[in-house]
Amino acid sequence: MQITIHAKDIDVDASVREHVQRRLHFALGWAQQHVGRVSVVLSDLNGPRGGADKRCRLRCALPGTPEMVIEDTQADLATAIDRVADRAGRTLARRLARQRENRHGQAHQPGPDDELRPATGRGATATAA
């Protein structure tokens, strides 16, 4: 899993970058074989005026699914990072579960016309009543 961190209108030092890396590896590391790249943009919306304006935006995609975008805005940048990482882990788990469910659910499901269809496949015999 490749994590890229960009800063926009905010100073991001090594400790913040390490915090992002650590939190994302903890939240998404279990699925790193499914996730190629993760992009994180950290920004300060209000600049020096203060307030709940530190934003963390995460983007990543699983093969065959739309891009996942999760963002949160808080007064504290570390809190925004933590919340985004937690939500990304839960969202990724749901998406992977749906993919597994769809893969397994694509097997033939009986329908109302199945009684009229002859049985096919190895060892199957069709009988007429």
Phi and psi in degrees as GROMACS dihedral restraints (atoms count N, CA, C in turn):
[ dihedral_restraints ]
;  ai    aj    ak    al  type     phi  dphi    fc
    3     4     5     6     1  -101.5    20    10
    4     5     6     7     1   122.9    20    10
    6     7     8     9     1  -110.5    20    10
    7     8     9    10     1   124.0    20    10
    9    10    11    12     1  -112.5    20    10
   10    11    12    13     1   136.9    20    10
   12    13    14    15     1  -121.7    20    10
   13    14    15    16     1   125.1    20    10
   15    16    17    18     1  -118.8    20    10
   16    17    18    19     1   145.3    20    10
   18    19    20    21     1  -116.2    20    10
   19    20    21    22     1   137.6    20    10
   21    22    23    24     1  -131.3    20    10
   22    23    24    25     1   113.5    20    10
   24    25    26    27     1    60.4    20    10
   25    26    27    28     1    32.0    20    10
   27    28    29    30     1  -154.2    20    10
   28    29    30    31     1   146.0    20    10
   30    31    32    33     1   -88.0    20    10
   31    32    33    34     1   124.0    20    10
   33    34    35    36     1  -117.5    20    10
   34    35    36    37     1   115.7    20    10
   36    37    38    39     1   -94.9    20    10
   37    38    39    40     1  -178.6    20    10
   39    40    41    42     1   -62.1    20    10
   40    41    42    43     1   -35.0    20    10
   42    43    44    45     1   -67.5    20    10
   43    44    45    46     1   -36.5    20    10
   45    46    47    48     1   -68.2    20    10
   46    47    48    49     1   -44.0    20    10
   48    49    50    51     1   -60.5    20    10
   49    50    51    52     1   -40.7    20    10
   51    52    53    54     1   -65.2    20    10
   52    53    54    55     1   -39.3    20    10
   54    55    56    57     1   -62.5    20    10
   55    56    57    58     1   -44.6    20    10
   57    58    59    60     1   -61.2    20    10
   58    59    60    61     1   -48.8    20    10
   60    61    62    63     1   -58.4    20    10
   61    62    63    64     1   -47.6    20    10
   63    64    65    66     1   -63.2    20    10
   64    65    66    67     1   -45.8    20    10
   66    67    68    69     1   -66.1    20    10
   67    68    69    70     1   -39.9    20    10
   69    70    71    72     1   -71.7    20    10
   70    71    72    73     1   -37.7    20    10
   72    73    74    75     1   -64.7    20    10
   73    74    75    76     1   -36.4    20    10
   75    76    77    78     1   -68.3    20    10
   76    77    78    79     1   -44.6    20    10
   78    79    80    81     1   -78.4    20    10
   79    80    81    82     1   -33.9    20    10
   81    82    83    84     1  -116.6    20    10
   82    83    84    85     1    -7.2    20    10
   84    85    86    87     1   -58.3    20    10
   85    86    87    88     1   -32.5    20    10
   87    88    89    90     1   -63.4    20    10
   88    89    90    91     1   -21.5    20    10
   90    91    92    93     1  -116.7    20    10
   91    92    93    94     1    23.5    20    10
   93    94    95    96     1   -62.7    20    10
   94    95    96    97     1   -23.0    20    10
   96    97    98    99     1   -70.2    20    10
   97    98    99   100     1   -18.0    20    10
   99   100   101   102     1   -96.8    20    10
  100   101   102   103     1   -24.5    20    10
  102   103   104   105     1  -104.4    20    10
  103   104   105   106     1   122.2    20    10
  105   106   107   108     1   -85.6    20    10
  106   107   108   109     1   -67.0    20    10
  108   109   110   111     1  -121.4    20    10
  109   110   111   112     1   144.8    20    10
  111   112   113   114     1  -127.6    20    10
  112   113   114   115     1   128.4    20    10
  114   115   116   117     1  -114.2    20    10
  115   116   117   118     1   130.6    20    10
  117   118   119   120     1  -123.3    20    10
  118   119   120   121     1   129.3    20    10
  120   121   122   123     1  -116.6    20    10
  121   122   123   124     1   122.8    20    10
  123   124   125   126     1  -106.9    20    10
  124   125   126   127     1   131.8    20    10
  126   127   128   129     1  -146.0    20    10
  127   128   129   130     1   159.6    20    10
  129   130   131   132     1  -116.1    20    10
  130   131   132   133     1   110.0    20    10
  132   133   134   135     1   -72.0    20    10
  133   134   135   136     1   -37.6    20    10
  135   136   137   138     1  -100.3    20    10
  136   137   138   139     1    -0.6    20    10
  138   139   140   141     1    65.7    20    10
  139   140   141   142     1  -139.2    20    10
  141   142   143   144     1   -75.4    20    10
  142   143   144   145     1    -3.4    20    10
  144   145   146   147     1   -70.4    20    10
  145   146   147   148     1   -21.6    20    10
  147   148   149   150     1    86.0    20    10
  148   149   150   151     1  -170.4    20    10
  150   151   152   153     1    99.7    20    10
  151   152   153   154     1  -178.7    20    10
  153   154   155   156     1   -78.5    20    10
  154   155   156   157     1    78.3    20    10
  156   157   158   159     1  -134.8    20    10
  157   158   159   160     1    14.5    20    10
  159   160   161   162     1   -91.7    20    10
  160   161   162   163     1   118.8    20    10
  162   163   164   165     1  -111.8    20    10
  163   164   165   166     1   139.7    20    10
  165   166   167   168     1  -122.3    20    10
  166   167   168   169     1   122.7    20    10
  168   169   170   171     1  -122.8    20    10
  169   170   171   172     1   126.2    20    10
  171   172   173   174     1  -114.1    20    10
  172   173   174   175     1   137.8    20    10
  174   175   176   177     1  -130.7    20    10
  175   176   177   178     1   132.3    20    10
  177   178   179   180     1  -159.2    20    10
  178   179   180   181     1   162.6    20    10
  180   181   182   183     1  -141.6    20    10
  181   182   183   184     1   145.9    20    10
  183   184   185   186     1   -97.0    20    10
  184   185   186   187     1   149.7    20    10
  186   187   188   189     1   -58.0    20    10
  187   188   189   190     1   132.1    20    10
  189   190   191   192     1    81.5    20    10
  190   191   192   193     1     9.4    20    10
  192   193   194   195     1  -130.3    20    10
  193   194   195   196     1   159.1    20    10
  195   196   197   198     1   -66.4    20    10
  196   197   198   199     1   157.8    20    10
  198   199   200   201     1   -61.7    20    10
  199   200   201   202     1   139.7    20    10
  201   202   203   204     1   -96.9    20    10
  202   203   204   205     1   123.6    20    10
  204   205   206   207     1  -123.0    20    10
  205   206   207   208     1   122.3    20    10
  207   208   209   210     1  -130.1    20    10
  208   209   210   211     1   131.8    20    10
  210   211   212   213     1  -141.0    20    10
  211   212   213   214     1   156.5    20    10
  213   214   215   216     1  -149.1    20    10
  214   215   216   217     1   146.1    20    10
  216   217   218   219     1  -123.2    20    10
  217   218   219   220     1   127.4    20    10
  219   220   221   222     1  -141.4    20    10
  220   221   222   223     1   168.1    20    10
  222   223   224   225     1   -71.0    20    10
  223   224   225   226     1   -30.6    20    10
  225   226   227   228     1  -110.6    20    10
  226   227   228   229     1   127.8    20    10
  228   229   230   231     1   -63.2    20    10
  229   230   231   232     1   -39.7    20    10
  231   232   233   234     1   -62.5    20    10
  232   233   234   235     1   -37.5    20    10
  234   235   236   237     1   -65.9    20    10
  235   236   237   238     1   -42.5    20    10
  237   238   239   240     1   -62.0    20    10
  238   239   240   241     1   -41.7    20    10
  240   241   242   243     1   -62.9    20    10
  241   242   243   244     1   -46.8    20    10
  243   244   245   246     1   -60.7    20    10
  244   245   246   247     1   -45.0    20    10
  246   247   248   249     1   -65.5    20    10
  247   248   249   250     1   -41.4    20    10
  249   250   251   252     1   -65.2    20    10
  250   251   252   253     1   -42.3    20    10
  252   253   254   255     1   -62.7    20    10
  253   254   255   256     1   -43.6    20    10
  255   256   257   258     1   -62.5    20    10
  256   257   258   259     1   -46.8    20    10
  258   259   260   261     1   -64.8    20    10
  259   260   261   262     1   -37.0    20    10
  261   262   263   264     1   -63.9    20    10
  262   263   264   265     1   -40.9    20    10
  264   265   266   267     1   -62.2    20    10
  265   266   267   268     1   -44.5    20    10
  267   268   269   270     1   -66.9    20    10
  268   269   270   271     1   -42.6    20    10
  270   271   272   273     1   -64.2    20    10
  271   272   273   274     1   -42.5    20    10
  273   274   275   276     1   -63.2    20    10
  274   275   276   277     1   -41.5    20    10
  276   277   278   279     1   -62.1    20    10
  277   278   279   280     1   -42.3    20    10
  279   280   281   282     1   -63.0    20    10
  280   281   282   283     1   -44.8    20    10
  282   283   284   285     1   -64.4    20    10
  283   284   285   286     1   -42.1    20    10
  285   286   287   288     1   -66.1    20    10
  286   287   288   289     1   -38.4    20    10
  288   289   290   291     1   -63.7    20    10
  289   290   291   292     1   -41.0    20    10
  291   292   293   294     1   -64.3    20    10
  292   293   294   295     1   -40.5    20    10
  294   295   296   297     1   -61.5    20    10
  295   296   297   298     1   -45.2    20    10
  297   298   299   300     1   -62.4    20    10
  298   299   300   301     1   -43.5    20    10
  300   301   302   303     1   -62.4    20    10
  301   302   303   304     1   -43.4    20    10
  303   304   305   306     1   -67.1    20    10
  304   305   306   307     1   -38.5    20    10
  306   307   308   309     1   -63.1    20    10
  307   308   309   310     1   -45.0    20    10
  309   310   311   312     1   -78.1    20    10
  310   311   312   313     1   -27.5    20    10
  312   313   314   315     1   -79.5    20    10
  313   314   315   316     1    -9.3    20    10
  315   316   317   318     1   -80.9    20    10
  316   317   318   319     1    -6.1    20    10
  318   319   320   321     1   -64.2    20    10
  319   320   321   322     1   162.3    20    10
  321   322   323   324     1   -60.1    20    10
  322   323   324   325     1   126.5    20    10
  324   325   326   327     1  -110.3    20    10
  325   326   327   328     1   130.5    20    10
  327   328   329   330     1   -60.4    20    10
  328   329   330   331     1   139.9    20    10
  330   331   332   333     1  -126.7    20    10
  331   332   333   334     1   179.2    20    10
  333   334   335   336     1   -67.0    20    10
  334   335   336   337     1   -24.9    20    10
  336   337   338   339     1   -88.2    20    10
  337   338   339   340     1    -1.8    20    10
  339   340   341   342     1   -63.0    20    10
  340   341   342   343     1   -29.4    20    10
  342   343   344   345     1   -66.9    20    10
  343   344   345   346     1   -26.6    20    10
  345   346   347   348     1   -87.0    20    10
  346   347   348   349     1   -18.6    20    10
  348   349   350   351     1   -85.0    20    10
  349   350   351   352     1   137.2    20    10
  351   352   353   354     1   -70.4    20    10
  352   353   354   355     1   148.4    20    10
  354   355   356   357     1   -70.4    20    10
  355   356   357   358     1   140.6    20    10
  357   358   359   360     1  -128.9    20    10
  358   359   360   361     1   168.0    20    10
  360   361   362   363     1   109.9    20    10
  361   362   363   364     1   176.4    20    10
  363   364   365   366     1   -69.0    20    10
  364   365   366   367     1   129.5    20    10
  366   367   368   369     1    79.1    20    10
  367   368   369   370     1     1.4    20    10
  369   370   371   372     1   -89.0    20    10
  370   371   372   373     1   141.2    20    10
  372   373   374   375     1  -126.2    20    10
  373   374   375   376     1   143.8    20    10
  375   376   377   378     1  -100.0    20    10
  376   377   378   379     1   131.7    20    10
  378   379   380   381     1  -119.5    20    10
  379   380   381   382     1   143.7    20    10
  381   382   383   384     1  -104.6    20    10
  382   383   384   385     1   140.1    20    10
